[in-house]
Amino acid sequence: MNLNTDWNTWTQHGDPGGQPDTAKNPNASSGRDGWVTIQGQVRSKATRANAVSNVPAMIPSSSFAQSGSVWNRRNPASRGACEGKYHQTSTLRQSTIAQSTLAPAIQPSYYGKSVWDQHPANENWFHGFASKERFEEGAIILAPYLEPLYNQKILPGDADRAETQIGAACAKHRPFILLSKSAEHFKAIPLYTYQGQGIGSKSPEVQAEHVSVARSGYPYKQQGPYKPLYLEPNCPWQVKETCVAHFTEVSTFSYSCPIKGLGYVKRESYVQLAELHLKNVHSSISKKVSYMKEQLEARQNSQAPMRLGALAGMSVHRLTSVAA
């Protein structure tokens, strides 16, 4: 058997088994699924999997469900040859189409569920207008928390670990203190215990960005240089001894995000938290802006080109004066 001769005969004169004669109809299908002869040339026929481009669609492997950090997923050496070659947008769309038809052999209870399915109203989760009207500044709330997983000690299978195609993620519920509300979103300060160890082993600079959260009359571990934030006496939330608020870190949530109320900090504690945030974040920004405005004014008032000074952490070339 001459494979080349038989293949040419098949593509030019039709399948001997009774398939359409493409010599008579140049655009007729050859009968073999996935191929079509157009003007004497064999090309791949558009299907659901490869309709986006002529690049063969790749069924996503389960490799992303194995142990791997976000750095592994971004390392080109860790990807296969095909994935490294075909990484354009069209291929990603192909993978999305192909993956939508797949399902894990053993589906977890949350498979296919929305964030609202997982946080039902009958379990005191609120979202939308209800949460906007219900919770005020100073409220302690529980909210979904998701970020890249940087702790390599948290292994696959851990309840707080999620596997994604961009690497492992930390997916859990975290308590926050509601800082401010806007028209479509609110901002909140996250609370941490750092695996129950607190901030005692961290640098003085890092400790200075945290403040303890405690209950009056109950034991707590002093964290950082400030007096603690105290819960209201009727707050039912059981705060841990090493709990701290990282007041220079702010998380932003849409009102669509489901949240659960845990209680409130005292009014004076909310004022203390807001002042710490304003002093360490907004005041710092204000000082930098004032300094830059002074430099820009000096540049405008000067007749000769001048080189502006740069703030710490800024690129000097961005402030370099250019002669007209």
C-alpha positions as CSV (number, residue, x, y, z in Angstrom):
1,M,0.0,0.0,0.0
2,N,1.3,3.4,-0.9
3,L,0.1,5.8,1.8
4,N,0.9,8.9,-0.2
5,T,-1.0,7.7,-3.3
6,D,-4.0,6.5,-1.3
7,W,-4.2,9.7,0.7
8,N,-4.0,11.8,-2.5
9,T,-6.6,9.7,-4.1
10,W,-8.9,9.9,-1.1
11,T,-8.6,13.7,-0.8
12,Q,-8.9,14.4,-4.6
13,H,-11.5,11.8,-5.8
14,G,-13.5,11.1,-2.6
15,D,-13.4,8.3,-0.1
16,P,-13.5,4.9,-1.8
17,G,-16.0,3.9,0.9
18,G,-18.7,6.0,-0.6
19,Q,-17.8,9.5,0.8
20,P,-18.5,12.7,-1.3
21,D,-16.4,13.3,-4.3
22,T,-14.5,16.5,-3.6
23,A,-13.3,16.8,-7.1
24,K,-16.8,17.6,-8.2
25,N,-17.5,19.8,-5.1
26,P,-14.2,21.5,-4.0
27,N,-15.7,22.5,-0.7
28,A,-17.4,19.2,0.2
29,S,-16.5,17.4,3.4
30,S,-14.1,14.5,3.0
31,G,-16.2,12.5,5.5
32,R,-13.4,12.2,8.0
33,D,-14.5,14.1,11.1
34,G,-12.3,17.2,11.6
35,W,-11.0,17.6,8.1
36,V,-12.3,19.3,4.9
37,T,-10.8,19.7,1.4
38,I,-11.0,23.3,0.1
39,Q,-9.7,23.9,-3.4
40,G,-7.6,20.8,-3.3
41,Q,-6.1,21.6,0.1
42,V,-6.8,19.6,3.3
43,R,-7.6,21.8,6.2
44,S,-9.0,21.3,9.7
45,K,-12.7,21.6,9.8
46,A,-14.1,24.0,12.4
47,T,-15.5,22.3,15.5
48,R,-16.6,23.4,18.9
49,A,-13.2,22.8,20.2
50,N,-11.1,24.6,17.6
51,A,-13.6,27.1,16.1
52,V,-11.6,30.1,17.5
53,S,-8.5,29.4,15.5
54,N,-6.7,26.7,13.5
55,V,-4.5,25.8,16.6
56,P,-5.6,22.4,17.9
57,A,-7.5,22.8,21.1
58,M,-5.8,21.4,24.2
59,I,-7.8,19.8,26.9
60,P,-6.7,21.3,30.2
61,S,-4.8,18.8,32.2
62,S,-5.2,18.3,35.9
63,S,-1.7,19.4,36.6
64,F,-3.0,22.7,38.1
65,A,-4.6,20.6,40.8
66,Q,-1.3,19.2,41.9
67,S,1.1,20.8,44.3
68,G,2.2,24.1,42.9
69,S,2.6,27.8,43.8
70,V,1.7,30.8,41.8
71,W,5.4,31.1,40.9
72,N,5.4,27.6,39.4
73,R,2.5,28.5,37.2
74,R,4.3,31.6,36.0
75,N,7.6,29.8,35.3
76,P,7.8,29.0,31.5
77,A,10.1,26.0,32.2
78,S,7.2,24.3,34.1
79,R,4.8,24.4,31.2
80,G,4.6,21.9,28.4
81,A,5.8,22.6,24.8
82,C,2.4,23.1,23.5
83,E,1.3,25.4,26.3
84,G,4.5,27.5,25.9
85,K,4.0,27.8,22.1
86,Y,0.3,28.5,22.0
87,H,-0.3,31.0,24.8
88,Q,-2.3,33.6,22.8
89,T,-5.7,34.7,23.8
90,S,-7.4,32.4,21.3
91,T,-5.8,29.3,22.9
92,L,-7.0,30.4,26.3
93,R,-10.5,30.7,24.9
94,Q,-10.3,27.2,23.5
95,S,-9.3,25.8,26.8
96,T,-12.2,27.6,28.5
97,I,-14.6,26.1,26.0
98,A,-13.2,22.6,26.3
99,Q,-13.0,22.8,30.1
100,S,-16.6,23.8,30.4
101,T,-17.7,20.3,29.2
102,L,-15.6,18.6,31.8
103,A,-16.4,17.8,35.4
104,P,-14.2,16.2,38.1
105,A,-14.8,12.5,38.8
106,I,-15.7,13.3,42.4
107,Q,-17.6,16.6,42.6
108,P,-17.2,18.5,45.9
109,S,-20.4,19.8,47.5
110,Y,-19.7,23.3,46.3
111,Y,-19.0,22.4,42.7
112,G,-21.0,24.7,40.4
113,K,-22.3,26.8,43.2
114,S,-22.3,30.6,43.2
115,V,-20.9,32.7,46.1
116,W,-24.5,33.5,47.2
117,D,-25.4,29.8,47.2
118,Q,-22.5,29.2,49.6
119,H,-23.6,32.1,51.8
120,P,-27.4,31.8,52.2
121,A,-29.5,34.4,53.9
122,N,-30.9,31.8,56.4
123,E,-27.4,31.6,57.8
124,N,-27.2,35.4,58.4
125,W,-25.2,36.3,55.3
126,F,-26.2,39.7,53.8
127,H,-25.3,41.3,50.5
128,G,-26.5,44.2,48.3
129,F,-28.7,46.9,49.7
130,A,-29.3,44.9,52.9
131,S,-25.6,44.9,53.9
132,K,-25.2,48.5,52.9
133,E,-28.0,49.6,55.2
134,R,-27.4,47.1,58.0
135,F,-23.7,47.6,58.8
136,E,-22.1,50.8,60.0
137,E,-18.5,51.8,60.4
138,G,-16.8,50.0,63.2
139,A,-18.7,46.7,62.5
140,I,-16.7,43.5,62.7
141,I,-17.7,41.4,59.6
142,L,-16.8,38.0,58.2
143,A,-16.2,38.0,54.4
144,P,-14.8,35.7,51.7
145,Y,-11.1,36.2,51.4
146,L,-9.0,35.2,48.3
147,E,-5.4,35.9,47.4
148,P,-2.4,34.0,46.0
149,L,-1.1,31.5,48.4
150,Y,2.5,32.4,49.5
151,N,2.8,30.0,52.4
152,Q,4.4,26.9,51.0
153,K,3.7,25.0,54.2
154,I,0.0,24.9,53.3
155,L,-0.3,21.8,51.2
156,P,-2.9,20.5,48.7
157,G,-6.0,19.3,50.5
158,D,-5.9,21.9,53.2
159,A,-9.3,23.5,53.8
160,D,-7.9,27.0,53.3
161,R,-6.1,26.2,50.0
162,A,-7.7,26.4,46.5
163,E,-6.1,25.1,43.3
164,T,-6.4,27.4,40.2
165,Q,-4.8,27.6,36.8
166,I,-2.6,30.5,38.0
167,G,-1.4,28.7,41.0
168,A,-2.5,27.9,44.5
169,A,-4.7,30.4,46.3
170,C,-5.7,31.1,49.8
171,A,-9.5,30.9,50.0
172,K,-11.2,31.3,53.4
173,H,-13.3,33.6,55.5
174,R,-11.5,36.4,57.3
175,P,-12.8,38.9,59.8
176,F,-12.5,42.6,59.0
177,I,-13.4,45.9,60.7
178,L,-15.6,48.1,58.4
179,L,-13.7,51.4,57.9
180,S,-15.7,53.4,55.4
181,K,-18.7,53.1,53.0
182,S,-19.0,54.5,49.4
183,A,-21.8,54.4,46.8
184,E,-20.9,50.9,45.4
185,H,-18.3,49.5,47.7
186,F,-17.0,49.6,51.2
187,K,-13.4,49.4,52.7
188,A,-12.4,47.3,55.6
189,I,-9.3,46.6,57.7
190,P,-8.3,42.9,57.9
191,L,-7.7,41.1,61.1
192,Y,-5.0,38.5,61.6
193,T,-3.5,36.2,64.1
194,Y,-0.6,35.0,61.9
195,Q,-1.2,31.3,62.6
196,G,-1.8,32.2,66.3
197,Q,1.8,33.5,66.6
198,G,1.0,37.2,66.5
199,I,3.5,39.8,65.4
200,G,6.1,39.3,68.1
201,S,8.7,38.0,65.7
202,K,8.2,40.7,63.1
203,S,10.3,43.8,62.6
204,P,9.5,47.0,64.6
205,E,8.4,48.7,61.4
206,V,5.9,46.0,60.7
207,Q,4.7,45.9,64.3
208,A,4.1,49.6,64.1
209,E,1.5,49.0,61.4
210,H,-0.6,46.7,63.7
211,V,-2.9,47.3,66.7
212,S,-4.3,44.6,69.0
213,V,-8.0,43.7,69.2
214,A,-9.2,42.6,72.6
215,R,-12.2,42.3,74.9
216,S,-12.2,44.4,78.1
217,G,-11.5,42.2,81.2
218,Y,-10.2,39.3,79.2
219,P,-6.6,38.2,78.6
220,Y,-4.9,39.4,75.5
221,K,-1.3,39.6,74.2
222,Q,0.0,43.2,73.6
223,Q,0.7,43.6,69.9
224,G,2.5,46.7,68.7
225,P,3.0,50.0,70.4
226,Y,-0.6,51.1,70.6
227,K,-3.4,50.5,73.1
228,P,-5.8,47.8,72.0
229,L,-9.0,48.2,70.1
230,Y,-11.8,46.9,72.4
231,L,-15.0,45.1,71.5
232,E,-18.4,46.3,72.6
233,P,-19.5,44.4,75.7
234,N,-22.4,42.7,73.9
235,C,-20.2,41.6,70.9
236,P,-20.6,37.8,70.6
237,W,-17.4,37.3,68.6
238,Q,-14.8,35.3,70.4
239,V,-11.6,37.2,69.7
240,K,-8.2,35.4,70.0
241,E,-5.4,36.7,72.2
242,T,-3.1,37.3,69.3
243,C,-5.6,39.1,67.0
244,V,-4.4,42.3,65.4
245,A,-5.7,44.8,62.9
246,H,-3.3,45.7,60.1
247,F,-4.5,49.3,59.7
248,T,-2.2,50.2,56.8
249,E,-3.8,47.4,54.7
250,V,-7.3,48.0,53.2
251,S,-9.5,45.6,51.4
252,T,-12.3,46.8,49.1
253,F,-15.5,44.9,48.7
254,S,-18.5,45.3,46.4
255,Y,-21.8,45.4,48.2
256,S,-22.6,42.3,46.2
257,C,-20.1,40.4,48.3
258,P,-21.9,38.4,51.1
259,I,-20.8,39.3,54.6
260,K,-21.9,38.3,58.1
261,G,-21.9,40.6,61.1
262,L,-19.9,39.5,64.2
263,G,-20.3,42.6,66.3
264,Y,-18.8,46.0,66.8
265,V,-15.7,47.6,68.3
266,K,-16.3,50.4,70.8
267,R,-16.9,53.9,69.3
268,E,-13.6,55.2,70.7
269,S,-11.8,52.2,69.3
270,Y,-13.1,52.9,65.8
271,V,-12.0,56.5,66.1
272,Q,-8.5,55.2,67.2
273,L,-8.4,52.8,64.2
274,A,-9.4,55.5,61.7
275,E,-6.9,57.9,63.1
276,L,-4.1,55.4,62.9
277,H,-5.1,54.6,59.3
278,L,-5.3,58.3,58.3
279,K,-2.0,59.2,60.0
280,N,0.0,56.3,58.5
281,V,-1.6,56.2,55.0
282,H,-3.4,59.3,54.0
283,S,-1.0,61.7,55.8
284,S,2.0,60.0,54.2
285,I,0.4,60.4,50.8
286,S,-0.5,64.0,51.5
287,K,3.1,64.8,52.5
288,K,4.4,63.3,49.3
289,V,1.9,65.2,47.2
290,S,2.8,68.5,48.9
291,Y,6.5,67.9,48.3
292,M,5.9,67.1,44.6
293,K,3.8,70.2,44.2
294,E,6.6,72.4,45.6
295,Q,9.0,70.9,43.2
296,L,6.7,71.4,40.3
297,E,6.2,75.0,41.2
298,A,9.9,75.6,41.5
299,R,10.3,74.1,38.0
300,Q,7.7,76.4,36.6
301,N,9.2,79.5,38.2
302,S,12.7,78.7,37.1
303,Q,14.0,80.1,33.8
304,A,16.7,77.5,33.4
305,P,16.2,73.7,33.2
306,M,16.6,72.1,36.5
307,R,16.8,68.6,37.9
308,L,14.1,67.9,40.4
309,G,14.8,65.9,43.5
310,A,13.2,62.5,43.9
311,L,11.4,61.0,46.8
312,A,12.6,57.7,48.3
313,G,11.4,54.8,46.1
314,M,10.8,57.0,43.0
315,S,12.6,56.9,39.7
316,V,14.7,60.0,39.2
317,H,14.1,60.1,35.5
318,R,10.4,60.7,36.0
319,L,11.1,64.1,37.6
320,T,13.9,65.2,35.3
321,S,13.2,68.6,33.7
322,V,13.4,68.7,29.9
323,A,14.3,71.9,28.1
324,A,11.6,73.2,25.8
